[in-house]
Amino acid sequence: MRMLEASRNGNEPMRVCCLVEDCISRGRSIFEGGERYSFLQPILVGFSTAVDSLIALKTLVFEEKRLTLSEFIQTVDQDFAGNEALRQYIIHKLPHYGNDNQEADAMAAWLAENVLHIFQDSPMLAGRIMMPGTFSYVTHAGLGAQDGASFDGRRAHFLIRMAAVLCKAGTSTDLPP
């Protein structure tokens, strides 16, 4: 019954159970302990967006001192209204994760290590091993539609970058503005 309710609400545990060999052989769903290895995988949907946002904050506020943290927060809260030049600078001039840039790769490694430490400190939840991931195949669109702008130059209500896709169109520093 729990599986049917989850399926009606948009989750697809019945399909997943068909792909988990132990569920089939044991005749139990993933909700009923059918799988051999029980784990949860929190998905860091906005990982690439977070990396690029941290780079923008670090560069614009702390290194170049183009604006204060309060000013940058206000700019993003206002969806870059009146600040299109700044937004274009962020998109086309700052380093972005996925462009084989050492600074962006180092920021991604730093963020990933810190997230991993959170899960290493509490590796179990309800008896399941926590295994964080950074992929997204559908949730980035819905979450982006609900979300405001972000520090990486993303406008409000636009897609959050797919975490597994490294470089999005228009953010390569090798392309013309």
Buried (B, 14 or more C-beta within 10 A) or exposed (E): EEBEEBEEEEEEBBEBBEEBEBBEEBEBBBBEEBBEEEEBEEBBBBBBBBBBBBBBBBBBBEEEEEBEEEEBBEBBEEBBEEBEEBBBBBBBEBBBBBBEBEBBBEBBEEBBEEBEEEBEEEEEEEEBEBEBEBBBEEBBEEBBEEBEBBBBBBBBEBBBBBBBEBBBEEBEBEEEE
